[in-house]
Every structure is written in structure tokens, then in C-alpha cells.
């Protein structure tokens, strides 16, 4: 009986580790996608601020003082960067962790109790 319990427990632990690895890989891919979106948002914000800001600033500078034109352009692109960052954060919020592993690990203690019927 003890050897059977030991073998079953060993098999159960190996299966839990495999499940955790599979879930962690899936969640890491989601996190990588979110990180890529955040990096893309940051890069886009920098490039936009660098190139389009100068063009728009000079265009507005023909109507008003160049300092005010620069401030207006900076505020516009800050809003764009904030929207992209929020979209990246929303993607990160969809990461669930390891729900199936958590559920099956909670089932281990009742399984080890020999006085009860295993589920």
C-alpha cells in the first residue's frame, strides 16, 4: 500500500509540474505580447514626438509664438502615448496566472487521505 501511494504521489507531482510548465509557457507568451505592445507604444511615442512634433510645431509657429506651438504639440502626442500605454496594460490584465495548476494542487490533500474515497 505504501509503495502504491509513493508511486501515485510521484506520478501526481510530475504531472503537476508538467501542467505548471505548460500554463507558465502560455502565460509567458501573453506577457511577451503585452511587453511588445508597451515597447512599441514607447517607440512610437518617441518617433512621433521627434518627427511629427517638429513639423507640426513649425506649422503652428507661423500662426503663434513657437514656444506655445511646441507646448500644444507635446500635449497632443502625450495623449497618443497614454492611449497606447493603456492598451498595453489592458493586454497585461488578461494574464490569468496558472488557474488549472492551482485547482489541481488543491485536490492533492484529499487524494492522499486513505480514509476517504478518491475523487
C-alpha distances in whole Angstrom, upper triangle without the diagonal:
4,6,5,6,9,10,10,12,14,15,16,18,20,21,22,24,26,27,28,30,31,33,34,36,37,38,40,42,43,44,46,48,49,50,52,54,54,56,58,59,60,62,64,65,66,68,69,71,72,74,75,75,78,80,79,81,84,84,84,86,89,89,88,88,85,83,83,82,79,78,77,76,73,72,72,70,67,67,66,63,62,61,59,57,56,55,53,52,51,49,47,46,44,41,38,36,32,32,29,27,28,27,23,22,23,20,18,17,17,14,12,13,10,13,15,15,15,18
4,5,5,6,9,10,10,12,14,15,16,18,20,21,22,24,25,27,29,30,31,32,35,36,37,38,41,42,42,44,47,47,48,50,52,53,54,56,57,58,60,62,63,64,66,68,69,70,72,73,73,76,78,78,79,82,83,82,84,87,87,86,86,83,81,81,80,77,76,76,74,71,70,70,68,66,65,64,62,60,60,58,56,55,54,51,50,49,47,45,45,43,40,37,34,31,31,28,26,26,26,22,21,22,20,17,16,17,14,11,13,11,14,16,17,16,19
4,5,5,6,8,10,10,12,14,15,16,18,20,21,23,24,26,27,29,30,31,33,35,36,37,39,41,42,43,45,46,47,49,51,52,53,55,57,57,59,61,62,63,65,67,68,69,71,72,73,75,77,77,78,81,82,82,84,87,87,86,85,83,81,80,79,77,75,75,73,71,70,70,67,65,65,63,61,60,59,57,55,54,53,51,49,49,47,45,44,43,40,37,34,30,31,28,25,26,26,23,21,23,21,17,18,18,15,13,15,14,17,19,18,17,20
4,5,5,6,8,10,11,12,14,15,16,18,20,21,22,24,26,27,28,30,32,33,34,36,38,39,40,42,44,45,46,48,50,50,52,54,55,56,58,59,61,62,64,65,67,68,70,71,71,74,76,75,77,80,80,80,82,85,85,85,84,82,80,79,78,75,74,74,72,69,69,68,66,64,63,62,60,58,58,56,54,53,51,49,48,47,45,43,43,41,38,35,32,29,29,26,23,25,24,20,20,21,18,15,16,16,13,11,14,12,15,16,15,14,17
4,6,5,6,8,10,10,12,14,15,16,18,20,21,22,24,26,27,28,30,32,32,34,36,37,38,40,42,43,44,46,48,48,50,52,53,54,56,58,59,60,62,63,65,66,68,69,69,72,74,73,75,78,78,78,80,83,83,82,82,79,77,76,76,73,71,71,70,67,66,66,63,61,61,60,57,56,55,53,51,50,49,47,45,45,43,41,40,38,35,32,30,26,26,23,21,22,21,18,17,18,15,12,13,13,10,8,10,9,13,14,14,12,15
4,6,5,6,9,10,11,12,14,15,17,18,20,21,23,24,26,27,29,31,31,33,35,36,37,38,41,42,42,44,46,47,48,50,52,53,54,56,57,59,60,62,63,64,66,67,68,71,72,72,73,76,77,77,79,82,82,81,80,78,76,75,74,72,70,70,69,66,65,65,62,60,60,59,56,55,54,52,50,50,49,46,45,44,42,40,40,38,35,32,29,26,26,23,21,22,22,18,17,19,17,13,14,15,12,10,13,13,16,17,17,15,18
4,5,5,6,9,10,11,12,14,15,17,18,20,21,23,24,26,27,29,30,31,33,35,36,37,40,41,41,43,45,46,47,49,51,52,53,55,57,58,59,61,62,64,65,66,67,70,71,71,72,75,76,76,78,81,81,80,80,77,75,75,74,71,70,70,68,65,65,64,62,60,59,58,55,54,54,52,50,49,48,45,44,44,41,39,39,37,34,32,29,25,26,23,20,22,22,18,17,19,17,14,16,17,13,12,15,15,18,19,18,16,18
4,5,5,6,9,10,10,12,14,15,16,18,20,21,22,24,26,27,28,30,32,33,34,36,38,39,40,42,44,45,46,48,49,50,52,54,55,56,58,59,61,62,64,65,65,68,70,70,71,74,74,74,76,79,79,79,78,76,74,73,72,70,68,68,66,64,63,62,60,58,57,56,54,52,52,50,48,47,46,43,42,41,39,37,37,35,32,29,27,23,23,20,18,19,18,15,14,16,14,11,13,14,10,9,13,13,16,16,15,12,14
4,5,5,6,9,10,10,12,14,15,16,18,20,21,22,24,26,27,28,30,32,32,34,36,37,38,40,42,42,44,46,47,48,50,52,53,54,56,57,59,60,62,63,63,66,68,68,69,72,72,72,74,77,77,76,76,73,71,71,70,67,66,66,64,61,60,60,58,56,55,54,51,50,50,48,45,45,44,41,40,39,37,35,35,33,30,27,24,21,21,18,16,17,17,13,12,14,12,9,11,12,9,8,12,13,16,16,16,13,15
4,5,5,6,9,10,11,12,14,15,17,19,20,21,23,25,26,27,29,31,31,33,35,36,37,39,41,41,42,45,46,47,48,50,52,53,54,56,57,59,61,61,62,65,66,66,68,71,71,71,73,76,77,76,75,72,70,70,69,66,65,65,63,60,60,60,57,55,55,53,51,50,49,47,45,44,43,41,39,39,37,35,35,33,30,27,24,21,22,19,16,18,18,15,13,16,15,12,14,16,13,12,16,16,20,20,19,16,18
4,6,5,6,9,10,11,12,14,15,17,18,20,21,23,24,26,27,29,30,31,34,35,36,37,39,40,41,43,45,46,47,49,51,52,53,55,57,58,60,60,61,64,65,65,67,70,70,70,72,75,76,75,74,72,70,69,68,66,64,64,62,60,59,59,56,54,54,52,50,49,48,46,44,43,42,39,38,38,35,34,34,32,28,26,23,20,20,17,15,17,17,13,13,16,14,12,15,16,13,13,16,17,21,20,19,15,16
4,5,5,6,9,10,10,12,14,15,16,18,20,21,22,24,26,27,28,30,32,33,34,36,38,39,40,42,43,44,46,48,49,50,52,53,55,56,58,59,59,62,64,64,65,68,68,68,70,73,73,73,72,70,68,67,66,64,62,62,60,58,57,56,54,52,51,50,48,46,46,44,42,41,40,37,36,35,33,31,31,29,26,23,21,17,17,14,12,14,13,10,9,12,11,8,12,13,10,11,14,16,19,18,17,13,14
4,5,5,6,9,10,10,12,14,15,16,18,20,21,22,24,26,26,28,30,31,32,34,36,37,38,40,41,42,44,46,47,48,50,51,53,54,56,57,57,60,62,62,63,66,67,67,68,71,72,71,70,67,65,65,64,61,60,60,58,56,55,54,52,50,50,48,46,45,44,42,40,39,38,36,34,34,32,30,29,28,25,22,19,16,17,14,11,13,14,11,9,12,12,9,12,14,12,12,16,18,21,20,20,16,17
4,5,5,6,9,10,11,12,14,15,17,19,20,21,23,25,25,27,29,30,31,33,35,36,37,39,40,41,43,44,46,47,49,50,52,53,55,56,56,59,61,61,62,65,66,66,68,71,71,70,70,67,65,65,64,61,60,60,58,55,55,54,51,50,49,48,45,44,44,41,39,39,38,35,34,34,31,29,30,28,24,22,19,16,17,15,12,15,16,12,12,15,15,13,16,18,15,15,19,21,24,23,22,19,19
4,5,5,6,9,10,11,12,14,15,17,18,20,21,23,24,26,28,29,30,32,34,35,36,38,39,40,42,43,45,46,48,49,51,52,54,54,55,58,59,59,61,64,64,64,67,69,70,69,69,66,64,64,62,60,59,58,56,54,53,53,50,48,48,46,44,43,42,40,38,37,36,33,33,32,29,28,28,26,23,20,18,14,15,12,10,13,13,10,10,14,13,12,15,17,14,15,19,21,24,22,21,17,17
4,5,5,6,9,10,10,12,14,15,16,18,20,21,22,24,26,27,28,30,32,32,34,36,37,38,40,41,43,44,46,47,49,50,52,52,53,56,58,57,59,62,62,62,64,67,67,66,66,63,62,61,60,57,56,56,54,51,51,50,48,46,45,44,41,40,40,37,35,35,34,31,30,29,27,25,25,23,20,17,15,11,12,10,7,9,10,8,7,11,11,10,13,15,14,15,18,20,23,22,21,17,16
4,5,5,6,9,10,10,12,14,15,16,18,20,20,22,24,25,26,28,30,31,32,34,35,36,38,40,41,42,44,45,47,48,50,51,52,54,56,56,57,60,61,61,63,66,66,65,65,62,60,60,59,56,55,55,53,50,49,49,46,45,44,43,40,39,39,36,34,34,33,30,29,29,26,24,25,23,20,18,15,11,14,12,9,11,13,11,10,14,14,13,16,19,17,18,21,23,26,25,24,21,20
4,5,5,6,9,10,11,13,14,15,17,19,20,21,23,25,25,27,29,30,31,33,35,36,37,39,40,42,43,45,46,47,49,50,51,54,55,55,56,59,60,60,62,65,65,65,64,61,60,59,58,55,54,54,52,50,49,49,46,44,44,42,40,39,38,36,34,34,32,29,29,29,26,24,25,23,19,18,15,12,14,12,9,13,14,12,12,16,16,15,19,21,19,20,23,25,28,27,25,22,21
4,5,5,6,8,10,11,12,14,16,17,18,20,22,23,24,26,28,29,30,32,33,35,36,37,39,41,42,43,45,46,48,48,49,52,54,53,55,58,58,58,61,63,64,63,63,60,58,58,57,54,53,52,50,48,47,47,44,42,42,40,38,37,36,34,32,31,30,27,27,26,23,22,22,20,17,15,12,9,10,8,6,10,11,9,10,14,14,14,18,19,18,19,23,25,27,25,24,20,19
4,5,5,6,8,10,10,12,14,15,16,18,20,21,22,24,26,26,28,30,31,32,34,35,37,38,40,41,43,44,46,46,47,50,51,51,53,56,56,56,58,61,61,61,60,58,56,55,54,51,50,50,48,46,45,44,42,40,39,38,36,35,34,32,30,29,28,25,24,24,22,19,20,18,15,13,10,7,9,8,6,9,11,10,10,13,15,15,18,20,19,20,23,26,29,27,26,22,21
4,6,5,6,9,10,10,12,14,15,16,18,20,20,22,24,25,26,28,30,31,32,34,36,37,38,40,41,42,44,45,46,49,50,50,51,54,55,55,57,60,60,60,59,56,55,55,53,50,49,49,47,45,44,44,41,39,39,37,35,34,34,31,29,29,28,25,24,24,21,19,21,19,15,14,12,9,12,11,9,13,15,14,14,17,18,18,21,23,22,23,27,29,32,30,29,25,24
4,6,5,6,9,10,11,13,14,15,17,19,20,21,23,25,26,27,29,30,32,33,35,36,37,39,41,42,43,44,45,48,49,49,51,54,54,54,56,59,60,59,59,56,55,54,53,50,49,49,46,44,44,43,40,39,38,36,34,33,32,30,28,28,26,24,24,23,20,19,20,17,14,13,11,9,12,10,10,13,15,14,15,18,19,19,23,24,23,24,28,30,33,30,29,25,24
4,5,5,6,8,10,11,12,14,16,17,18,20,21,23,24,26,27,29,30,31,33,35,36,37,39,41,42,42,43,46,47,47,49,52,52,52,54,57,57,57,57,54,52,52,50,48,47,46,44,42,41,40,38,36,36,34,32,31,30,27,26,25,24,21,21,20,17,16,16,14,11,10,8,6,8,8,8,11,12,13,14,16,18,18,22,23,23,24,27,30,32,30,29,25,23
4,5,5,6,9,10,10,12,14,15,16,18,20,21,22,24,25,26,28,30,31,32,34,35,37,38,40,41,41,44,46,46,47,50,50,51,53,55,56,55,55,52,50,50,48,46,45,44,42,40,39,39,36,34,34,32,30,29,29,26,24,24,23,20,19,19,16,14,16,14,10,10,7,7,10,11,10,12,15,15,15,18,20,20,23,25,25,26,29,32,34,32,31,28,26
4,6,5,6,9,10,10,12,14,15,16,18,20,21,22,24,25,26,28,30,31,32,34,36,37,38,39,40,43,44,44,46,49,49,50,52,54,55,54,54,51,50,49,48,45,44,44,42,39,39,38,35,34,34,32,29,29,28,25,24,24,22,19,20,20,16,15,17,15,12,12,10,10,13,13,13,15,18,18,18,21,23,23,26,28,27,29,32,34,37,35,34,30,28
4,5,5,7,9,10,11,13,14,16,17,19,20,21,23,25,26,27,29,31,32,33,35,36,37,38,39,42,43,43,45,47,48,48,50,53,53,53,53,50,49,48,47,44,43,43,40,38,38,37,34,33,32,30,28,27,26,24,22,22,20,18,18,17,14,13,15,12,9,10,9,9,12,12,13,15,17,17,19,21,23,23,27,28,28,29,32,35,37,35,34,30,28
4,5,5,6,9,10,11,12,14,15,17,18,20,21,23,24,25,27,29,30,31,33,35,36,36,37,40,41,41,43,46,46,46,48,51,51,51,50,48,46,46,44,42,41,40,38,36,35,34,32,30,30,28,26,25,24,21,20,20,18,15,15,15,12,10,11,9,6,7,7,8,11,12,12,14,16,18,18,20,22,23,26,28,28,30,32,35,37,35,34,31,28
4,5,5,6,9,10,10,12,14,15,16,18,20,21,22,24,25,27,28,30,31,32,34,35,36,38,40,40,41,44,45,45,47,50,50,49,49,46,45,44,43,40,39,39,37,35,34,34,31,29,29,27,25,24,24,21,19,20,18,15,15,16,12,11,13,12,9,11,9,11,14,15,15,17,19,20,20,23,25,26,29,31,30,32,35,37,40,38,37,33,31
4,5,5,6,9,10,10,12,14,15,16,18,20,21,22,24,26,27,28,30,31,32,33,34,37,38,38,40,43,43,44,46,48,49,48,48,45,44,44,42,39,39,38,36,34,34,32,30,29,28,26,24,24,23,20,19,19,17,14,15,15,12,11,14,12,10,12,12,13,16,17,17,19,21,22,23,25,27,28,31,33,32,34,37,40,42,40,39,35,33
4,5,5,6,9,10,11,12,14,15,17,19,20,21,23,25,26,27,28,30,31,32,33,36,37,36,38,41,41,42,44,46,47,46,46,44,42,42,40,38,37,36,34,32,31,30,27,26,25,23,21,21,20,17,16,16,14,11,12,12,8,7,10,8,7,10,10,13,15,16,17,19,21,22,23,25,27,28,31,33,33,35,37,40,42,40,39,35,33
4,5,5,6,8,10,10,12,14,15,16,18,20,21,23,24,25,27,28,30,31,31,34,36,35,37,40,40,40,42,45,46,45,44,42,40,40,38,36,35,34,32,30,29,29,26,24,24,22,20,19,19,16,14,15,13,10,10,11,8,6,9,9,7,10,10,13,16,18,18,19,22,23,24,25,28,29,32,34,34,35,38,41,43,41,40,36,34
4,5,5,6,9,10,10,12,14,15,16,18,20,21,22,24,25,27,28,29,30,33,34,34,36,38,39,39,41,44,45,44,44,41,39,39,38,35,34,34,32,29,29,28,25,24,24,22,19,20,19,16,15,16,14,11,12,13,10,9,13,12,11,14,14,16,19,21,21,22,25,26,26,29,31,32,34,36,36,38,41,43,46,43,43,39,37
4,5,5,6,9,10,10,12,14,15,16,18,20,21,22,24,25,27,27,28,31,32,32,34,36,37,37,39,42,43,42,42,39,38,38,36,33,33,32,30,28,28,26,23,23,22,20,18,18,17,14,13,14,12,9,11,12,8,9,12,11,11,14,15,17,20,22,22,24,26,27,28,30,32,33,36,38,38,39,42,45,47,45,44,40,38
4,5,5,6,9,10,10,12,14,15,16,18,20,21,22,24,26,26,27,30,31,31,32,35,35,36,38,40,41,40,40,37,36,35,34,31,30,30,28,25,25,24,21,20,20,17,15,15,14,11,10,11,9,5,7,8,6,6,9,9,9,13,14,17,19,22,23,23,26,28,28,30,32,33,36,38,38,40,42,45,47,45,44,41,38
4,5,5,6,8,10,11,12,14,15,17,18,20,21,22,24,25,26,28,30,30,31,34,35,35,37,40,40,39,39,36,35,34,33,30,29,29,27,25,25,24,21,19,20,18,15,15,15,12,10,12,11,7,9,11,9,8,12,13,12,16,16,19,22,24,24,25,28,29,29,31,34,35,37,39,39,41,44,47,49,47,46,43,40
4,5,5,6,8,10,10,12,14,15,16,18,20,21,22,23,24,27,28,28,30,32,33,34,35,38,39,38,38,35,34,34,32,29,29,29,26,24,24,23,20,19,20,17,15,16,15,12,11,13,12,8,11,13,10,11,14,15,14,18,19,22,24,26,27,28,30,32,32,34,36,37,40,42,42,43,46,49,51,49,48,45,42
4,5,5,6,9,10,10,12,14,15,16,18,20,21,21,22,25,26,26,28,30,31,31,33,36,36,36,36,33,32,32,30,27,27,26,23,22,22,20,17,17,16,14,12,13,12,8,8,10,8,5,9,10,9,10,13,14,14,18,19,22,24,27,28,28,31,33,33,35,37,38,41,43,43,45,47,50,52,50,49,46,43
4,5,5,6,9,10,10,12,14,15,16,18,20,20,21,24,25,25,26,29,30,30,32,35,35,35,34,31,30,29,28,25,25,24,22,20,20,19,16,15,15,13,10,11,11,7,6,9,8,5,8,10,10,10,13,14,15,19,20,23,25,28,28,29,31,33,33,35,38,39,41,43,44,45,48,51,53,50,50,46,44
4,5,5,6,8,10,11,12,14,15,16,18,19,20,23,24,24,26,28,29,30,31,34,35,34,34,31,29,29,28,25,25,25,22,20,20,20,16,15,16,14,11,13,13,10,9,12,12,9,11,14,13,13,16,18,18,21,22,25,28,30,30,31,34,35,35,37,40,41,43,45,46,47,50,53,55,53,52,49,46
4,5,5,6,8,10,10,12,14,15,16,17,18,21,22,22,24,26,27,28,30,32,33,33,33,30,29,29,26,24,24,23,20,19,20,18,15,15,15,12,10,12,12,9,9,12,11,9,13,15,13,14,18,18,19,23,24,27,29,31,32,33,35,37,37,39,42,43,45,47,47,49,52,55,57,54,54,50,48
4,6,5,6,9,10,10,12,14,15,16,16,19,21,20,22,25,25,25,27,30,31,30,30,27,26,26,24,21,21,20,18,16,16,15,11,11,12,9,6,9,9,5,6,10,9,8,11,13,13,14,17,18,19,23,24,28,30,32,33,33,36,38,38,40,42,44,46,48,48,50,52,56,57,55,54,51,49
4,5,5,6,9,10,11,12,14,15,15,18,20,20,21,24,25,25,26,30,30,29,29,26,24,24,23,20,20,20,17,15,16,15,11,11,12,10,7,10,11,8,8,12,12,10,13,16,15,16,19,20,21,25,26,29,31,34,34,35,37,39,39,41,44,45,47,49,50,51,54,57,59,56,56,53,50
4,5,5,6,8,10,11,12,14,14,17,18,19,20,23,24,25,26,29,30,29,29,25,25,25,23,20,20,21,17,15,17,16,12,13,15,12,9,13,14,11,11,15,15,13,16,18,18,18,21,23,23,27,28,31,33,36,36,37,40,41,41,43,46,47,49,51,52,53,56,59,61,59,58,55,52
4,5,5,6,8,10,11,11,12,15,16,16,18,21,21,22,24,26,27,27,27,24,23,23,21,18,19,18,15,14,15,14,10,11,12,9,8,11,12,9,11,14,13,13,16,18,18,19,22,23,24,28,29,32,34,37,38,38,41,43,43,45,47,48,51,53,53,55,57,60,62,60,59,56,53
4,6,5,6,8,10,10,10,13,15,15,16,19,20,20,22,25,25,25,24,21,20,20,18,16,16,15,12,11,12,11,7,8,10,7,5,9,10,9,10,13,14,13,16,18,18,19,22,24,25,29,30,33,35,38,39,39,41,44,44,45,48,49,51,53,54,55,58,61,63,61,60,57,54
4,5,5,6,9,10,10,12,14,15,15,18,20,20,21,24,25,25,24,20,20,20,18,15,16,16,13,11,13,13,9,10,13,11,9,12,14,12,13,16,17,16,18,21,21,22,25,26,27,31,32,35,37,40,41,41,44,46,46,47,50,51,53,55,56,57,60,63,65,63,62,59,57
4,5,5,6,8,9,11,12,14,15,17,18,19,21,23,25,24,24,21,20,21,18,16,17,17,13,13,15,14,10,12,14,12,11,15,16,14,15,18,18,18,21,23,23,24,27,28,29,33,34,37,39,42,42,43,45,47,48,49,52,53,55,57,58,59,62,65,67,65,64,61,58
4,5,6,5,7,9,10,11,12,15,16,16,18,21,22,22,22,18,18,18,16,13,15,14,10,10,12,10,7,10,12,9,9,13,14,12,15,17,18,18,20,22,23,24,26,28,29,33,35,38,40,42,43,44,46,48,48,50,53,54,56,58,59,60,63,66,68,65,65,61,59
4,6,6,5,8,10,10,10,13,15,15,16,19,20,20,19,16,15,16,13,10,12,12,8,7,10,9,6,9,11,10,10,13,15,14,15,18,19,19,21,24,24,25,27,29,31,34,36,39,41,44,45,45,47,49,50,51,54,55,57,59,60,61,64,67,69,66,66,63,60
4,6,6,7,9,11,11,13,15,16,16,19,21,20,19,16,16,17,14,12,14,14,11,10,13,13,10,12,15,14,13,16,18,17,18,21,22,22,24,26,27,28,30,32,33,37,38,41,43,46,47,47,49,52,52,53,56,57,59,61,62,63,66,69,71,69,68,65,62
4,6,6,7,9,10,11,13,15,15,18,20,20,20,16,17,18,15,12,15,15,11,12,15,14,11,14,16,14,15,18,19,18,20,23,23,23,26,28,28,29,32,33,35,38,40,43,45,47,48,49,51,53,53,55,58,59,61,63,64,65,68,71,73,70,70,66,64
4,5,5,6,8,10,11,12,14,16,17,18,18,15,16,16,13,11,13,12,9,10,13,11,9,13,14,12,14,17,17,17,19,22,22,23,25,27,27,29,31,33,34,38,40,43,45,47,48,49,51,53,54,55,58,59,61,63,64,65,68,71,73,70,70,66,64
4,5,5,6,8,10,10,12,14,16,15,15,12,12,13,9,8,10,9,6,7,10,9,8,11,13,12,13,16,17,17,19,22,22,23,25,27,28,29,31,33,35,39,40,44,45,48,49,49,52,54,54,55,58,60,62,64,64,66,68,71,73,71,70,67,64
4,6,5,6,9,10,10,13,15,15,14,11,12,13,10,8,11,12,8,10,13,13,12,14,17,16,17,20,21,21,23,25,26,27,29,31,31,33,35,37,38,42,43,47,49,51,52,52,55,57,57,59,61,63,65,67,67,69,71,75,76,74,73,70,68
4,5,5,6,9,10,11,14,14,15,12,14,14,11,10,13,13,10,12,15,13,13,16,18,17,18,21,22,22,24,26,27,28,30,32,32,34,36,38,39,43,45,48,50,52,53,54,56,58,59,60,63,64,66,68,69,70,73,76,78,75,75,71,69
4,5,5,6,8,10,11,12,13,11,12,12,8,8,11,9,7,10,12,11,11,14,15,15,17,19,20,21,23,25,25,27,29,30,31,33,35,37,39,42,44,48,49,52,53,53,55,58,58,59,62,63,66,67,68,70,72,75,77,74,74,71,68
4,5,5,6,9,10,10,10,7,9,9,5,5,8,8,6,9,12,11,12,14,16,16,18,20,21,22,24,26,27,28,30,32,33,34,36,38,40,44,45,49,50,53,54,54,56,59,59,60,63,65,67,69,69,71,73,76,78,76,75,72,69
4,5,5,7,9,10,10,7,10,11,8,8,12,12,10,13,15,15,15,18,20,20,21,24,25,25,27,30,30,31,33,35,36,38,40,42,43,47,49,52,54,56,57,58,60,62,62,64,66,68,70,72,73,74,77,80,81,79,78,75,73
4,5,6,8,9,11,9,12,12,8,10,13,12,10,14,16,15,16,19,20,20,22,24,25,25,28,30,30,32,34,35,36,38,40,41,44,47,49,52,54,57,58,58,60,62,63,64,67,68,70,72,73,75,77,80,82,79,79,75,73
4,5,5,6,8,7,10,9,5,8,10,9,9,12,14,13,15,17,18,19,21,23,24,25,27,29,30,31,33,34,36,38,39,41,43,47,49,52,53,56,58,57,59,62,62,63,66,68,70,72,72,74,76,80,81,78,78,75,72
4,5,5,6,4,8,8,6,8,11,11,11,14,15,15,17,19,21,21,23,25,26,28,29,31,32,34,35,37,38,40,41,44,45,49,51,54,56,59,60,60,62,64,65,66,68,70,72,74,75,76,78,82,83,81,80,77,75
4,6,8,8,11,11,9,12,14,14,14,17,19,18,20,22,24,24,26,28,29,30,32,34,35,36,38,40,41,43,44,46,48,52,54,57,59,61,63,63,65,67,68,68,71,73,75,77,78,79,82,85,86,84,83,80,77
4,7,9,12,10,9,12,14,13,14,17,18,17,20,22,23,24,26,28,28,30,32,33,35,36,38,39,41,42,44,46,48,51,53,57,58,61,62,62,64,67,67,68,71,73,75,76,77,79,81,84,86,83,83,80,77
4,6,8,7,7,10,11,11,13,15,16,17,19,21,22,23,25,27,28,30,31,32,34,36,37,38,40,42,43,45,47,51,52,56,57,61,62,61,63,66,66,67,70,72,73,75,76,78,80,83,85,82,82,79,76
4,6,6,6,9,10,11,13,15,16,17,19,20,22,24,25,26,28,30,31,33,34,36,37,39,41,42,43,45,47,51,52,56,57,61,61,61,63,66,66,67,70,71,73,75,76,77,80,83,84,82,82,79,76
4,6,5,6,9,10,11,12,14,16,17,18,20,22,23,25,26,27,29,31,32,33,35,37,38,39,41,43,45,48,50,54,55,58,59,59,61,64,64,64,68,69,71,73,74,75,77,81,82,80,80,77,74
4,5,5,6,9,10,11,13,15,16,17,19,21,21,23,25,26,27,29,31,32,33,35,37,37,39,42,43,46,48,52,53,56,57,57,59,62,61,62,65,67,68,71,72,73,75,79,80,78,78,75,72
4,5,5,6,9,10,11,13,15,15,17,19,20,21,23,25,26,27,30,31,32,34,36,36,38,40,42,45,47,51,52,55,56,56,58,61,61,61,64,66,68,70,71,72,74,78,79,77,76,74,71
4,5,5,6,9,10,11,13,14,16,17,19,20,22,23,25,26,28,29,31,32,34,35,37,39,41,44,46,50,51,54,55,55,57,60,60,61,64,65,67,69,70,72,74,77,78,76,76,73,70
4,6,5,6,9,10,11,12,15,16,17,18,20,21,22,25,26,27,29,31,32,33,35,37,39,42,44,47,49,52,53,53,55,58,57,58,61,63,65,67,68,69,71,75,76,74,74,71,68
4,5,5,6,9,10,11,13,15,15,17,19,20,21,23,25,26,27,29,31,32,33,35,37,40,42,46,47,50,51,51,53,56,56,56,59,61,63,65,66,67,69,73,74,72,72,69,66
4,5,5,6,9,10,11,13,15,16,17,19,20,22,24,25,26,28,30,31,32,34,37,40,42,45,47,50,51,50,52,55,55,56,59,61,62,64,65,67,69,72,74,71,71,68,65
4,5,5,6,9,10,11,13,14,16,17,19,20,22,23,25,26,28,29,31,33,35,38,40,44,45,48,49,49,51,54,54,55,58,59,61,63,64,66,68,71,73,70,70,67,64
4,6,5,6,9,10,11,12,15,16,16,18,20,21,22,24,26,27,28,31,33,36,38,41,43,46,47,46,49,51,51,52,55,57,59,61,62,63,65,69,70,68,67,64,62
4,6,5,6,9,10,11,13,15,15,17,19,20,21,23,25,26,27,29,31,35,36,40,41,45,46,45,47,50,50,51,54,55,57,59,60,62,64,67,68,66,66,63,60
4,5,5,7,9,10,11,13,15,16,17,19,20,22,24,25,26,28,31,34,36,40,41,44,45,45,47,50,50,51,53,55,57,59,60,62,64,67,68,66,65,62,60
4,5,5,6,9,10,11,12,14,16,17,18,20,22,23,24,27,29,32,34,37,39,42,43,43,45,47,48,49,51,53,55,57,58,59,62,65,66,64,63,60,58
4,5,5,6,9,10,11,12,14,15,16,18,20,21,22,25,27,30,32,35,37,40,41,41,43,45,46,46,49,51,53,55,56,57,59,63,64,62,61,58,56
4,5,5,6,9,10,11,13,14,15,17,19,20,21,23,26,29,31,35,36,39,40,40,41,44,45,45,48,50,52,53,55,56,58,62,63,60,60,57,54
4,5,5,6,9,10,11,13,14,16,17,19,20,22,24,28,30,33,35,38,39,39,41,43,44,45,47,49,51,53,54,56,58,61,62,60,59,56,53
4,5,5,6,9,10,11,12,14,16,17,18,21,22,26,28,31,33,36,37,37,39,41,42,43,45,47,49,51,52,53,56,59,60,58,57,54,52
4,5,5,6,9,10,10,12,14,15,16,19,21,24,26,30,31,34,35,35,37,40,40,40,43,45,47,49,50,51,53,57,58,56,55,52,50
4,5,5,6,9,10,11,13,14,15,17,20,23,25,29,30,33,34,34,36,39,39,40,42,44,46,48,49,51,53,56,57,55,54,51,48
4,5,5,6,9,10,11,13,14,16,18,22,24,27,28,31,33,33,35,37,38,39,41,43,45,47,48,49,52,55,56,54,53,50,47
4,5,5,6,9,10,11,12,15,16,20,21,25,27,30,31,30,33,35,35,36,39,41,43,45,45,47,49,53,54,52,51,48,46
4,5,5,6,9,10,10,13,15,18,20,24,25,28,29,29,31,34,34,35,38,39,41,43,44,46,48,51,52,50,49,46,44
4,5,5,6,9,10,11,14,17,20,23,24,27,28,28,30,33,33,34,37,39,41,42,43,45,47,50,52,49,48,45,42
4,5,5,6,9,10,12,15,17,21,22,25,26,26,28,31,31,32,35,37,39,41,41,43,45,49,50,48,47,44,41
4,5,5,6,9,10,14,16,19,21,24,25,24,26,29,29,30,33,35,37,39,39,41,43,47,48,46,45,42,40
4,5,5,7,10,12,15,19,19,22,24,24,25,28,29,29,32,34,36,37,38,40,42,46,47,44,44,41,38
4,5,5,8,11,13,17,18,20,22,22,24,26,27,28,31,32,35,36,37,39,41,44,46,43,42,39,36
4,5,6,9,11,15,16,19,20,20,22,25,25,26,29,30,33,34,35,37,39,42,44,41,41,38,35
4,5,8,10,14,15,18,19,19,20,23,24,24,27,29,31,33,34,35,38,41,42,39,39,36,33
4,6,9,12,13,16,17,17,19,21,22,23,25,28,30,31,32,34,36,39,41,38,37,34,31
4,6,9,10,13,15,15,17,19,20,21,23,25,27,29,29,31,34,37,38,36,35,32,29
4,6,7,10,12,11,13,16,16,17,20,22,24,25,26,28,30,33,35,32,32,28,26
4,6,9,9,9,12,14,14,15,18,19,22,24,24,26,28,31,33,31,30,27,25
4,6,6,6,9,10,11,13,15,16,19,21,21,22,25,28,30,28,27,24,22
4,6,5,6,9,10,11,13,15,18,19,19,21,24,27,28,25,25,22,19
4,5,5,6,9,10,11,13,16,17,17,19,22,24,26,23,22,19,16
4,5,5,6,9,10,11,14,16,15,17,20,23,25,23,22,18,17
4,6,5,6,9,10,13,15,15,17,19,22,24,22,21,18,17
4,6,5,7,9,12,13,13,16,18,21,22,19,19,16,13
4,5,5,7,10,11,11,13,15,18,20,17,17,13,12
4,5,5,8,10,10,12,14,17,19,17,17,14,13
4,6,7,8,10,11,13,16,18,16,16,13,12
4,6,6,7,9,11,14,15,13,13,10,9
4,6,5,6,9,12,14,13,13,10,10
4,5,5,7,10,12,11,12,10,11
4,5,5,9,9,7,9,7,8
4,6,8,10,8,8,5,7
4,6,9,9,10,8,11
4,6,6,8,8,11
4,6,7,8,12
4,7,9,12
4,6,9
4,6
4
